Amino acid sequence: MIKIRIPATTANMGPGFDSFGMALKFYNEIYVEEIENGVEVIQEGKVSPIPLEENLIYTSFIKILNKYGYKYKGFRINIPKCSIPVSRGLGSSAACIVGGICAANILIGNVLSVDDIIKEAVEIEGHPDNIVPAVIGGMVISLINGENIVYSKVNIPQNLRMFVMIPNFKLSTEEARTVLPEKYTKQDCIFNVSRAAMLVNAMNKGELDKLRVSTQDKIHQEYRKELIPDADKIFKEAEKNGSLAEFISGSGSTLMALVDENNKEFKENMTKFLNTLQYNWETHLLEADLEGVVVL
């Protein structure tokens, strides 16, 4: 049996629209075994309600097997641990795609390199910001250059923690993109370029005091916050309780606060505050995952 663990990812991180991403210690696990015929997909002990043609684990898995001519009869795909929620901005689709491709790669004899896995996954996902950290871990800048995916890791300060706030409502990437403008001013572009560059340098040098200004954004966050009730209120409360910065995780609906690990009361205080709001919020204080996808 093949056992794969894939981390959740947070993307954009403020100014790094479709290019910055970070893996988190928050995981899905996928087990795959060959059977005599048919396909079974089990998620947390129950038959998955998702049709096979819409199941990204299965479609990514079969795509690679077919591409490399692997002969098969049937498969059982078991997802015993599915922590990453769907349509919440934590890279659920990237985790499914990467998990399916990596499982298939084992069956075909590990012929795919890391770069091959990334390229195959980005072809399915369409953008690399969640895919690359899901594969290699850490914080990564990634971009598409012609047919190639170019990426570079960023250092993460050891005492940095990510406070993840997941509401009980979904926000699809497609919906979140529809609220974005078609054009931006030169001033907005300069604003984002400067913040993105500063964020990378501040992370690399451990300059936590610069994270707040470095995660400011004029490209997507102000538009998407309108789709997330109480987002501004939550960000202000996080700052009041000593967070270093706040941003929308991916396209939402999850919100993220960067916190110094020495801020011992932050999680308790913020969880109490979130419990007073109209939606239920699941909270986690997480470290960055530095490994990416692993075979268990």
N, C-alpha and C positions, 0 to 999 in steps of 0.2 A: 504493500500500500504506500502511495506517495502522500506525504504530509507537508503542506506548505503554510507558512505564516506570513501575512502581509500587513504592514502598518497603515494606519490612517495617515492622511496628509492634510496640511493646511496650505492653501495657496494664496497668492497675491501679496499677503502680508502688508497691506496698505498700498504702496506705490508700484509694486512689482506685478502689474496686471498681466496675467497669462505667462509669467516668466519666473516668478519666485515661488518656491515651495519648501515645506519642511515636513519630515516624517515624525510621527508621534508614537509614543509607547502605548498604543491603543490598537487592538488587532482583530483581524479576521483569520480564521484557520480553515483550510480546505484540504480534505482527504479525497484522493482519487484511487479507485481500483478497477481493474478490468473484470468484466463479467461475460457470461456466454452470449447474451444478446440483450438488446434494448438499452435504454438510458434511464437511470434513476437519479433524481436530485433530491437530497434530503437536507433540510435546513433546521438545525436545532431540534432534531428528533421528529420533524414532520415533513411530509411531502411538500416540496416547494410549489407555491401557487403560480409562480412565474412561468409562462410558456417557454419551451426550450429555445425558440427562435429569438426570444427577448432576454434570455439568461446570458449575461456577458461572460460568466465563467465558462459555460459550455461552448458558446460560439467562438470565443478566443481560443479555447483548448482545441476544438475540432479544426479551426482554421489552420493552426500550425501542424496538426497531424496530417491533414490533407495536403498541405503545401509540401511537406517533406515525405509524402508517400507511405506513411505508417499504416499498416493493415490492422484493423481492429474489428471486434464483434460488438462489444457493448461496454458501458461504463457505469459505475456507481460513483456519483459525486456527493460527498457528505460535507456539510458546512456545520461542524459541531459548535463553533464559536463565531458569532457574527455581531461583534461589538459596534462596527462602523455603521451608523444609520444611513439610510438612503435619502438622497436629496436634502442634505443638511450642510453641504460645503466641507465635508471631511474626506473627500476622495473615495467614495464608495465604489464608483464605476472604475476608477483607476485600480483599486485593490482587486476587483473582480477580474479585470483584464490581465493584470500582471500575474495574479494567481493562476489563471487558466493557461497562460503562455508558459509560465515556469513549470507547471505540471506536465505539459506537453513536451517541453524541452527535455525533461528527464526520460520520458518514454522514447524519444527519438535519439537518445544517446548523448545528451548535453552538447549538441552541435552548435547551439546558439551562444554567442558571446554576450556579455552584458550589453554592449552597444546594439547587438542584434535584437535582444529582448526589448530594449528601449524603443528601437525603431519600429518593431512590429506593434508594440503597444500604442505608440503615438499615432500610427496609421489608423488604429481603431478609435482611439479617444479623440484625436483631432488637435490636441495641444499638449505640451510636455510638462506643464508646471506641477501636476500631481504625479504623473507617471514616473519621472526621474527619481524623486525622493522615495517613492514607493519601492523602486528597484534597488537603489544604492544607499538609502538612508541619509540622515542629516538635513542641512539646509542647502538647497541647490538653486543656482541660476541656470535656466535652460532656455534654449531658443532653437527654432527651425531655420537652417541655412541650406536652401535648396532641398536636396534629398537627405541631408544629414541633420542629426540632433547634436548640437554643441552644448555642453554643460560644464559647470565648475562648482565645486563645493565651497561653502562659506563656513568659517569657524563659528561655533556656537558657544557663548560664555558658559562655563560649567555651572554657574549658579542661576542660570535663567530657566524659568519654568513657564509653561503655557497653561493658563486657566481657561478651560474649554466650557462654554455655556451652550448647551444644545436644547432648543425649545421643542415642544411636541407639535410642531407644524413644519411641513416641508416647503422648500422653495427650489424649484427646478432651475438648472443652469439656463435653460432656454428662456424661462420667464424673467430671470434676473438680467439677461442680456437685452431683452426688449425695452427696458427702461433707459438704456444708455443712449446718449446722443450720437449722431452720425459724425459730427465734427467737434473739434476742440480748439480753443484759442491757443496762440503761441505761448501766452503766459501760463496756461494750464500745463502745456507740454514741458515747459522749462521747470515749472513747479515739481512735476513728477520725476523728471530726469534727475534733478538735484536731490530729491528725497531718496530715490532708489539708490543712487550712488552713495549717499551718506549712510543709508541703512546697512549696506554691505560692509563699508569700512568700519562703522560703529560695532557691528557684530564681530568682525575679524579682530578688532582691537579691544573688545570687551568694554566699550564705552557705553554703559547702560544709561547714563544720563542723557544720551543723544537719541535714544530710541523713540521717545514721544514725537519729536519733530520729524524724525526719519520715517515714521509710518504714516505721515499725513498723505492725503491723496486727493486728486481732483478729477480722476478718470472714471471711477465707478462707485466709490463708497457713498458719496452724498446722494446719489440716485437710488442705490439699492437699500439704503437705510429706511427709505419710505415704505419698503416692503416688509420690514421687520419691526413690529410694534415695540415701543419702549427702547429702541436701540440707543438713542441719544441719552435717555435717562440711565440706562445700564452703564454706558461708557463713563458718564459723569460720576456715578457711584463708584465705579472701579478706580477712577483717578482719585477720588476722595479717600479710598481705602489703601492708596499707595501703589497702584499699578504703575508700571513703567511705560506702557502704551496699550492701546486697544485697536482692534480692527475686525472687519468682517472676515470670517474664514471662508475662503473661496468665494462663491457667489451667495453664501448664506444658506440656511437661516442661522447657522451657528455663529456665535460671537466669541472673540478671543481676547484675552488680556495677557500681556507679558508681565511676569512677576519675578522679583528676586526671591530665591528660596528662603531667605531669612525673614520674609514677611509671613510669619507663622499664622497670623489671624485672618489673612486675606480670604481664604477659601470659606471659612466659617461665616465671616461677615457678609460676603457676597451671596452665599447660598441663602442665608436668612433674608437678605434683601430681595432676591429673585423669587422667593416663596410668597412675597407680597404682591406679585404682579399677576396679570390676567392669565398667562399661560404657564404651564408646568415646564421648569427648566432643569435638565440633568446637568450636573457639574462634575468636572474632573480636573485635578491639578496634575499635569503630565510633564515628563521629561521628553526631550527629543530622542527619537530612535535613530541610532547611528549605523545600524546594520542594513536596513531595508528588508526586502523579501528574503526569507531563509527557509531551507528545507529542514524540517524537524526530525 
